Amino acid sequence: MINSKDTNENDLMDKIVSLCKRRGFVFQGSEIYGGLAGTYDWGHYGVALKNNIKQNWWKKFVDGRRDIYGIDAAILMNRKVWETSGHVAGFVDPMEDGKQFNVMFKTQIGAGDEAVVSYLRPETAQGMFVNFKNIVDAFHPKLPFGTAQIGKAFRNEIAPRDFIFRQREFEQMEIEYFIRANDWEKYFEYWKSEMLEWMEEVGLDMAKVRELEIPKENRAHYSSRTIDFEFDYPFGRKELFGLAYRTDFDLKNHKLEYVDEVPTSEGTGIPIESKVIIPHVIEPTFGVDRAILALLLSAYTEDKQGGEIRSYLKFKPNIAPVICAVSPLLKNKKELVEYANIKVYAPLKEEFGRVAWDDNGNIGKRYRRQDEIGTPFCIVIDFDTLTDNTVTVRDRDTGEQERVKVSDLQNYIKEKI
Ligand code: GAP
């Protein structure tokens, strides 16, 4: 088996980019007009992959916990947010001639004399900080607690490059976890392991993930400690996700406080001492697009089947854009097509949603196509099906096939997800 490790690394990036276009995952933005650097459009399977990643993340970090509150804040915010957060003064990249360039996208809100300048958000984080009081008033959470948000972020990167790695419009999944100042080291370690656990769960090649302690001079203006999780991309070891200790920097700047109720004698619940404090923040941040790129690179595999080299994406079933493809052996045999459509495709589609109908070309071609999309199971309806109500289920990774009763199909797939 030729794993992605053994393929020429430059080729690998080209292969991923062309697979993404050919199979409908990711397209260059504004392509028919020559493109727009740093923007990409997501096709049917790319959206499915992204949705699976985001849902998986939300399930683990929001729905699967009691202490994290979801939010979906506006992308456009009052410019004072960005002045106060330090982004207007400090969110800069050096240009070639040594000048500093602010990477926020400036935009105009309103018309004529009424127009005011603001910025497209460069991080989702501020949308959570400015809602701190709303969240406290609405839910009365006790420390430690967090907020989570998934959404677009925009940066006018000087040199967007490496496919979806560095874009001007991208997506983030972020958590702001509010703690008492003394606890920061404990929760920094805790979130480090939570992040690693999630990376493993979605199927990242952990042998390619490294932790990098970011020295003070390279940290963002708000951070007292940052770890980057780096990934070994074909173009080098570069940032994947980040974990930062933002201290009380943001809440303090926004003049937001919290009434902390501390039980004075452990366990009794009474008496309670109330103190006004500014919570500190641990921030695990994940780039959706980088997660997808790293997943594509982790999943891409080549091997030989039937004497031919084939490439496939070895996605975990819970992440794969298509869970199974349904194929009538011959597309011009009405009884096969009808059986496949009514008895197999329709119920599976209803149950799982991400089910493909594939009757294009011969079976070999269909398998290759589904392999490239990363579909774990291909189900074929043949003439035996009509008499014994069983179908062939082919496993993407081994190419092995087994007969499964049509009535068992849903459970068969559920067990593997
Ligand atoms: N709120 C903290 C923050 O925004 P960051 O390290 O600047 O921290 C967080 O960005 C994550 O967003 C990064 O770890 C990366 O995954 C992703 N990211 C940042 N810039 C990006 C870009 N230009 N294109 C794609 N993803 C990007």
Residues whose N, C-alpha, C, O or C-beta is under 5 A from the ligand:
A	BS01	GAP	P122 E123 A125 E157 I164 F165 R166 Q167 F170 Q172 L240 F241 G242 T285 F286 G287 D289 R290
